[in-house]
């Protein structure tokens, strides 16, 4: 993640001002190297089984130091962190316990090694840089180990730390994904949390642009692993990007857009394997001329149908339903309701025992049906043209025998979701992508009420 400030435009050879947009990097936010996080999680499981082995981590990090001939001080810092990691794993092996708090500390070693290597390499190539653990630059979170949230005061604390402790002429190389709670314990922001670290720091510093470097050419119209003809989007709005992330797109963290949105700072998604590609710019405007922006999905969801057994009326029935959801801390992805029935989808992350207990409580006043192996197909679309969008969707689904079991339009007004059987989700996405993005709609695309 690269956070940039504009500086004076460079001059051309003839002395005129170049049109090139110059930048000055203020901070670089680093994730762990390669598959380090997964390796650390596996090491934790192995320690619970009585074995401690971090040789793969040593090989990767110390090998990188050798390959780049980094200073001995950097190697010493990395070796010290890896030693701490090994000591911690030995503790796990002895006490046979790996709590969420301990797990957060364990996975933090990936980012902490990474920033030290990155800062050393930047200095080596002539870019003044200094590594920082996130808490040293003011990244403060609540106490939810494994999925922590930034504190409301985090933006201010980051701004104060950068103003008082960090030389503006030096690039701060900061650990993503991790922070400190108010007790000084290490927490993690969940998978993809490095994006949130980047946007929070960018918002605090009021920079001109935040760059998020991934392995694709920006945000695509669909998952390229399934849709070979998926294409990058040049512009997309914050709201559309947030909905895409929430409903399954892997490019950005679901809540990473919030700091950038509040501060109106554009976020550019670029490809580290293809740096010349322009990438996708996320801002307040996006591209209002598109009928559909992108297609995404969530697999492995459960559809829950709840039918009232009593004449409670809509207020009493819905109140009772969601009181039980709150009691068992079960969250909902998509919802559709009437006066005497509610249909919701449950994420596969929900614990089975929580869902079972919820069903038992709901059965006191409702009939509950669970349908496994469902998927949510979400269109990020211009709802002002929803009649045309829906007409095309249902023409395609009808022609190919794809059954919609539930439908919902989000309150954000940029997403329309359909619940289908998981076995049909791939075909549904491919057919709709052909219609909306490839000009190859086998049932005809509806625009302005006309089929073309």
Secondary structure, DSSP 8 states (H G I E B T S, - for coil): -EEEEE----B-TTS-B-SS--EEEEEEEE--STTHHHHHHHHHHHHHTT----HHHHHHHHHHHHHTT--HHHHHHHHHHHHHHHHHHHHHHHHT---HHHHHHHHHHHHHHHHHHHHHHHHHTT--EEEE-GGGGT-BB-S-TTS--B-TTHHHHHHHHHHHHS-TTSEEEEESSEEE-TTS-EEE--TTHHHHHHHHHHHHHT-SEEEEEESSSSSBSS-TTT-TT--B-SEEEHHHHHHHHHTT-SSS-TTTHHHHHHHT-EEEEEETT-TTS--EEEESS--TT-SEEEEEEEEEEEEEEEEESS--HHHHHHHHHHHHHHHTT---S-EEE-SSEEEEEE-TTS-HHHHHHHHHHHTTTEEEEEEEEEEEEEEEE-GGGHHHHHHHHHHHHHHTT----EEEE-TTSSEEEEEEEGGGHHHHHHHHHHHHHSS--TT--EETTEE-
